[in-house]
Amino acid sequence: MTPEARIGSAVEILDRVIAGEPAERALTNWARGHRFAGSRDRAAIRDHVYDALRRRRSALALSGQAEEGGRALMIGLLAGEGADPAAVFSGQGYAPAPLSAAEAQALAAAPAPADLPEAVALDVPDWLAGPLKRRLGADYARAMAVMRSRAPVFLRVNAQRAGREDAQAALAAEGIVTRASPQAKFALEVVEGASRIRNSASYLDGLVEVQDLSPQAAVERLPLKPGQRVLDYCAGGGGKVLAMAAQVPGTWFAHDADPRRMTDLPARAARAGVTVRQLAPGSVAAAGPFDLVLADVPCSGTGTWRRTPEAKWTLTPARLRTLLHTQAAILDAAAALVGPKGTLAYMTCSLLDDENGAQVAAFLDRSPGFGLEFEQCYGPPDGGDGFHLSCLKRL
């Protein structure tokens, strides 16, 4: 496919997303209907789609158009990158149709990137700008600017299998170039060859796992000790319980309200050489109490906007209120599973204080048997996702 044809395909997929189809599903459905597209074509189209979604607000403004559509977003995205949209939207060969007179006129009258209002230029919904500014302070603009770009790929070295330098050498032999991160002692940032990871021997043999930098750093701060009984209460794919198990020997448990989310955990645990006992809903209390209960709760995902840009535009105040109620209920349920002098670790991938510090403060107000040991927030300027950790000790 030509570069222009790839942009035309991105326009088609973006129209589906704007109509309500999830981006991943829209990309998959498009690929199934266009078998001729090679892996490089699909990767390039995916990048166009996600770049447009990350910069959805500024792209529309830079197109000069009032009505959102795939063409408008790609026209504005090109304009924001300093390219000439008319050269791409030419109608020649497999290029998308030429700019209409209305599109050309709107583009000519559109503001320059430097003239956009702050929230538009940073691609932040108006209703979230205030809470994010209060939480991030002087880091607000820098953090939101980072959210407009693609997320780096990080690997976690399985410390039970190799040191970080040995893992780097093994990856390099397979064409995967990495650099060590100072934020987490087992973290490697992939700088070349990311597409090779899933099929590499280093990954298939459990030497490394794909995991963002921020949760790696958060797990390293947990008060893990050999021999502990540890429960990952909202385990999902199990990345955090595997990260914990790579640090110290212990007895590991995983639970999720929807057990289907843990489908991949047995294979991942086998690769890592770890035994994780999965607990079905309703069976957790009988397996307790636990020395440490980790609750990485459902949240707004404001810290993961680079990876899930749709969440930026679909989150509503009503949805946030629902999440806050869910988080409080999970905290209360998880707290009941913590044994004497045990620890409750509360995590989110959110940048909003309502889901982090304020949520923890409300829990402590109604739970006099717990005290806050420490809290730590991780931000996009550090390299990873926005993330929060609070460690709460049973007194």
Sequence and secondary structure as in RCSB ss.txt:
>XXXX:A:sequence
MTPEARIGSAVEILDRVIAGEPAERALTNWARGHRFAGSRDRAAIRDHVYDALRRRRSALALSGQAEEGGRALMI
GLLAGEGADPAAVFSGQGYAPAPLSAAEAQALAAAPAPADLPEAVALDVPDWLAGPLKRRLGADYARAMAVMRSR
APVFLRVNAQRAGREDAQAALAAEGIVTRASPQAKFALEVVEGASRIRNSASYLDGLVEVQDLSPQAAVERLPLK
PGQRVLDYCAGGGGKVLAMAAQVPGTWFAHDADPRRMTDLPARAARAGVTVRQLAPGSVAAAGPFDLVLADVPCS
GTGTWRRTPEAKWTLTPARLRTLLHTQAAILDAAAALVGPKGTLAYMTCSLLDDENGAQVAAFLDRSPGFGLEFE
QCYGPPDGGDGFHLSCLKRL
>XXXX:A:secstr
  HHHHHHHHHHHHHHHHTT  HHHHHHHHHHH TT  HHHHHHHHHHHHHHHHTHHHHHHHHT SS  HHHHHH
HHHHHTT  HHHHS  STTS     HHHHHHHHHS  GGGS HHHHTT  HHHHHHHHHHHGGGHHHHHHHTTS 
  EEEEE TTT  HHHHHHHHHHTT EEEE TTSTTEEEEEE GGGGGGSHHHHTTSEEE  HHHHHHHHTS   
TT EEEETT TT HHHHHHHTTS  EEEEE SSGGGGTTHHHHHHHHT  EEEE TT HHHH  EEEEEEE    
 GGGTTT THHHHH  HHHHHHHHHHHHHHHHHHHTTEEEEEEEEEEES   GGGTHHHHHHHHHH TTEEEEEE
EEE GGGTS  EEEEEEEE 
